[in-house]
Structure formats: structure tokens, C-alpha cells
Amino acid sequence: MSAHDPACPLCREPGGLPVWQDADWRVIRADEPAFPGFYRVVLQRHVAEWSDLDTAARQRGMALVVAVERVLREKLQPAKINLAALGNLVPHLHWHVVPRFADDSHFPQPIWGSAQRPPDAAALARRAALLPALDRAVAQALDAA
Amino acid sequence: MSAHDPACPLCREPGGLPVWQDADWRVIRADEPAFPGFYRVVLQRHVAEWSDLDTAARQRGMALVVAVERVLREKLQPAKINLAALGNLVPHLHWHVVPRFADDSHFPQPIWGSAQRPPDAAALARRAALLPALDRAVAQALDAA
């Protein structure tokens, strides 16, 4: 397992809007307009599986995931938070942290499932307006994590 | 947040084949014939979000998830492990631990996405034959976790 894989998109690019980073992890906001407030906690080096990390590294990664989750719950009051480490297409460890809302296009299905309804444009616009402040709150929480 | 919610299916029933449990967590094998070796790590009490748990409880839950993941990687050699805590339909904390294979019906899409091909009956039968021994290996790893 090399530190970087030149063929891996998450080794080459941030993978979204950079919000915070340290030597081991970065947090980006996903470019997913239908799911505002969707962040990813991405390992800086190229590792495929969660169990490839040692306990301390997993605890650090999960502390960052939880810090993001807490800010999303406080600022957006989602119906549910969805967490996932999948990586079938990009086997570079990253956690999806997704706030879900009863009006979102896929709720209660996972965002990878079938759309249940058209997106609610007014709700999306209202949440999109919160994103710059949300990014700052996420970065501040990660500094403290 | 009460300890049990009589309306919650994961408060009323194991939610799959019971494989292991202690006072705080249980591990079941999911009744998903298309995804053999799919386990769930389920909190015994009714809590919706991962960040509702304190750090020690999260570390314990994740140690169980990782123990299951390690057994699946060793015994099944999947293409990828998928981990997820979603709970939109059943907001009772549970982690999905899903071994994924290049021949499975949905790979590389998430199992909640669209089927990519018919299931490979021979591969499913081969893996199903491993499940009793896999359950025992999972239970043994959880005893040691």
C-alpha cells in the first residue's frame, strides 16, 4: 500500500470543496447540490479499508466524523444523519457524512437508492444559503476535535 | 430517548440471525441471500444517532464493527468492505458490514443502488456454504474484541 496512488482521484485532488485538513485527514464539502451539507472525511494517504488503520488512527478518523455530525445536527436539524465508508469505485478510505431531510429527493431511501420525489427547490436554496457559515462551523469544530 | 421503543422493529426483534451479543450490542447476520456474509452490529437500546453515544460506547461499537470486518476480509476475501449507519427507516443505531464482490448483483454500486447484473448463482451458493463456519468465526472474534 503506497502513500499515494497516481491513478486514484482522491490522491490527485481534494474531491470537493476543501474545508479543513491536517497531516492525516482532510474534510471536504461534497459537490452534491441535491444534498446540501454533505461532507466527506478523507484519509490523506491511500488506504482501502477501515481495518487497515490502527486503533489510534481509526479513533482519530471517527472523532472527526462525529465532530462533523454534531455540527450538522446542531445547525441543520436533519431528520437523520447517514454515515458510510463504501469506496467500491474509489478504494481510498473516506467517510460520507450526510444530513438527510424528509423533503430530500431520496428520503427515506439511502442517497444511493432511487429518488422518491423531485428535490424541493425552496428547501435546497434555504440550506445552500447556510453553507458558508456551516463550513466555518465545521472547520472550527474540527480544530477543536 | 427511552431504552426501548415498542414501535421499533430492532427493539422488538433481533433483526436477523443472532450471532453474538453482550449487554450493549448484538451482531446478527442479515437475511439477504443476494449478499452472503452481510452482518449488522446493532445497539441493544434505542438510540438514533452515532453521536448520541459517548466516546467509550462509540469505541466499543467500532471495535465490534472492525472485528467483523477483519473476519470477512480473511475468510471471504471480498473486493471491498462497505460500512454504513443509515437508519432512515429504522432510526435505531445499527452498522451494516457488507462484503462486496465483483460478481455481486450491485458491484461497484452500493447495495442500495441499482442492480448491475443478475446474481451469480454459483458464487452465491459457494459463499452460502461458508456461512455457518463464518458465523462461528465472527462470534469467536467478537468474544475476543
Chai-1 contact restraints between the chains, C-beta under 6 A:
chainA,res_idxA,chainB,res_idxB,connection_type,confidence,min_distance_angstrom,max_distance_angstrom,comment,restraint_id
A,E49,B,I81,contact,1.0,0.0,6.0,A-B,restraint_1
A,S51,B,V66,contact,1.0,0.0,6.0,A-B,restraint_2
A,S51,B,E69,contact,1.0,0.0,6.0,A-B,restraint_3
A,S51,B,R70,contact,1.0,0.0,6.0,A-B,restraint_4
A,V66,B,S51,contact,1.0,0.0,6.0,A-B,restraint_5
A,E69,B,S51,contact,1.0,0.0,6.0,A-B,restraint_6
A,R70,B,S51,contact,1.0,0.0,6.0,A-B,restraint_7
A,K80,B,G87,contact,1.0,0.0,6.0,A-B,restraint_8
A,K80,B,N88,contact,1.0,0.0,6.0,A-B,restraint_9
A,I81,B,E49,contact,1.0,0.0,6.0,A-B,restraint_10
A,N82,B,L86,contact,1.0,0.0,6.0,A-B,restraint_11
A,L83,B,A85,contact,1.0,0.0,6.0,A-B,restraint_12
A,A84,B,A84,contact,1.0,0.0,6.0,A-B,restraint_13
A,A85,B,L83,contact,1.0,0.0,6.0,A-B,restraint_14
A,L86,B,N82,contact,1.0,0.0,6.0,A-B,restraint_15
A,L86,B,P110,contact,1.0,0.0,6.0,A-B,restraint_16
A,G87,B,K80,contact,1.0,0.0,6.0,A-B,restraint_17
A,N88,B,K80,contact,1.0,0.0,6.0,A-B,restraint_18
A,N88,B,R100,contact,1.0,0.0,6.0,A-B,restraint_19
A,N88,B,P108,contact,1.0,0.0,6.0,A-B,restraint_20
A,L89,B,P108,contact,1.0,0.0,6.0,A-B,restraint_21
A,R100,B,N88,contact,1.0,0.0,6.0,A-B,restraint_22
A,P108,B,N88,contact,1.0,0.0,6.0,A-B,restraint_23
A,P108,B,L89,contact,1.0,0.0,6.0,A-B,restraint_24
A,P110,B,L86,contact,1.0,0.0,6.0,A-B,restraint_25
A,P110,B,W112,contact,1.0,0.0,6.0,A-B,restraint_26
A,W112,B,P110,contact,1.0,0.0,6.0,A-B,restraint_27
A,W112,B,W112,contact,1.0,0.0,6.0,A-B,restraint_28
A,W112,B,G113,contact,1.0,0.0,6.0,A-B,restraint_29
A,G113,B,W112,contact,1.0,0.0,6.0,A-B,restraint_30
